[in-house]
Amino acid sequence: MSEPTIFGLFSGTVGFAVFVIAAWKIASWLARKGHVVRPATWMDHQMTKIENVAAEKKRAAETFDRD
């Protein structure tokens, strides 16, 4: 295997920077649209389910209090 060249390292760095900036811009755009952007992990999936259940219970309690 050959040693990495300066051009290869430079192009890899630029490519990585473009990827990071694009991901940042997409996340910012989604956040403005009201989406919560988080890493996609099993723990995140479980936390999202818990948050949704808690929000549903809160809405139900508010509706019950009005009645």
Secondary structure, 3 states (H helix, E strand, C coil): CCCCCHHHHHHHHHHHHHHHHHHHHHHHHHHHCCCCCCCCCHHHHHHHHHHHHHHHHHHHHHHHHHC
